[in-house]
């Protein structure tokens, strides 16, 4: 909290904490991620491999549109979650 002495230091601190959280979250096993989501009241369910196969082309197009390198590794490195439509905008905005 020493970095909260000024607005600039507070923003720096929050940005770095957010990056650390993202890194830890992404590098945890899927079971731990799902457990964390449930423990914090986020009832998002990971989609199955079969459902991923059904929407794979659309997800790859989205990744390419965002200029991301993950398009070719959708099944191997990423886990995808079913999210209620009403919550998508708030999640994307963050």
N, C-alpha and C positions, 0 to 999 in steps of 0.2 A: 504493500500500500504506500510505500515511500514514493512511488512514481506518480501518485495522485496529487502532488503539490501544485501542478499546473494542468490545464486542460490538455495541452499537447502531450505531456507525460502520461496522463491518464489514457488518452487514445492509444499511445504507443503500447502501454501495458496491456490494455484490453485486446489490441490486435495480436500481440504476441501470445497471450493466453489462449485466444481463439485458435491460432495456428497450432499451438501445442495440443489443444483438445482435439482438433481435427486429425492431427497426425496419430495421436494415441487411439482415437476411435477407429480410424481406418486400419491401423495395424493390429487391432485386437482380432481374435478369432470371431467368426460370425455368431457363435453361441453367446459370447460375452457381449457383443453389440446388441443382440436381441434381448438379452437379459437386462442390459442397461436401459434400453427403450421401454421395456415393460415396467421396470422399477421406477421410472420417471413419468409413468402415465401416458406414454406414447404408444398407442396400440396399433402400430404399423406392422403388417405381416409381410415377411419376405416372400417373394413369389417363387414358385417351384421351377425346376429346370424345364419342365414341359411348357409352363406359361412363358418362360423366358424365350424358348424356341419360337413360340407363336408371335412374340412382339420384337424379336431380335432385329429384324430389318428396320423397324421404326426407331428403335433405340440407337442403332448404328447411325442412322441418318441424323438423329438429334446430336449425337456426339460429333459427327463430322461438321454439322452446321455450327457448333460451338467451337470448332477448331481444336478438338481434343484428340489426343493420341490413343484414347482408350477404346475406340470403336472396334478394333480388331480383337480385343481381349475381354469382351463383355462377360463371357461365361467364366473365365478363369480368375479374374481379380476383383470383380465388382459384385456386390449383392444389391438387388433391386427390391423395392418395397411397394406394396399397394397402399396408396394414400387417398383418403376421401377428396373428391374434386374441390370441395369448398376450402380445403386447407392448403392446396397446392400453391396458390399465389403468395400466401404468407411465407411458406417455406422457401420458395424460389427467391423472393425478395431478400431474404436473409442471406 
